[in-house]
Amino acid sequence: MNTLHEIEQALSELTRSEKAQLLQWIARDLGDAFPGIESTPGVSGGEPCIVRTRIPVWVLVRARQLGMAEADLLRSYPGLRAEDLANAWAYYRVHRDEIEAQIADNEAA
């Protein structure tokens, strides 16, 4: 029996109140999750990147700050999709200080 099946069985035994508490825990756990963005040690210095690529979020944010249009970004990075840009912008809104520090570090290098 796999873990999800075990959880499904256990879930049926919980009260509504317990299910609500569980849902809150899950939402809290996923609250900082950004689909399409991943940080992998050893890939681009561990910086958050677009999945399936090695394109760091800071590169896209900086290009946008310099006036590059989304259509131009998509043309410049053929593996990139519009949803990847939306994920990058969402990540930046929540992690602005982190991304700004990465931009500063890379421009100083």
Backbone hydrogen bonds, N-H to C=O, Kabsch-Sander energy under -0.5 kcal/mol:
donor,donor_aa,acceptor,acceptor_aa,energy
6,E,2,N,-2.0
7,I,3,T,-2.6
8,E,4,L,-2.5
9,Q,5,H,-2.1
10,A,6,E,-2.4
11,L,7,I,-2.8
12,S,8,E,-1.4
13,E,9,Q,-0.5
13,E,10,A,-1.2
14,L,11,L,-1.3
19,K,15,T,-2.5
20,A,16,R,-2.3
21,Q,17,S,-2.2
22,L,18,E,-2.5
23,L,19,K,-2.5
24,Q,20,A,-2.0
25,W,21,Q,-2.1
26,I,22,L,-2.5
27,A,23,L,-2.7
28,R,24,Q,-2.5
29,D,25,W,-2.4
30,L,26,I,-2.3
31,G,27,A,-1.1
33,A,30,L,-2.4
37,I,34,F,-2.1
38,E,49,C,-2.5
40,T,38,E,-0.5
43,V,40,T,-2.4
44,S,42,G,-0.6
46,G,40,T,-0.6
46,G,43,V,-1.7
47,E,44,S,-1.7
49,C,38,E,-2.9
50,I,55,I,-2.3
51,V,36,G,-2.3
53,T,50,I,-1.7
57,V,48,P,-2.9
59,V,56,P,-0.6
60,L,56,P,-1.2
61,V,57,V,-2.5
62,R,58,W,-2.8
63,A,59,V,-2.2
64,R,60,L,-2.2
65,Q,61,V,-2.5
66,L,62,R,-1.8
67,G,64,R,-1.7
68,M,63,A,-2.5
73,L,69,A,-2.2
74,L,70,E,-2.6
75,R,71,A,-1.8
76,S,72,D,-2.5
77,Y,73,L,-2.0
80,L,77,Y,-2.4
84,D,81,R,-0.8
85,L,81,R,-1.4
86,A,82,A,-2.1
87,N,83,E,-2.3
88,A,84,D,-2.3
89,W,85,L,-2.7
90,A,86,A,-2.1
91,Y,87,N,-2.5
92,Y,88,A,-2.4
93,R,89,W,-2.2
94,V,90,A,-1.4
95,H,91,Y,-2.5
99,I,95,H,-2.4
100,E,96,R,-2.9
101,A,97,D,-2.2
102,Q,98,E,-1.9
103,I,99,I,-2.4
104,A,100,E,-2.5
105,D,101,A,-2.8
106,N,102,Q,-2.3
107,E,103,I,-2.1
108,A,104,A,-1.9
109,A,105,D,-1.0
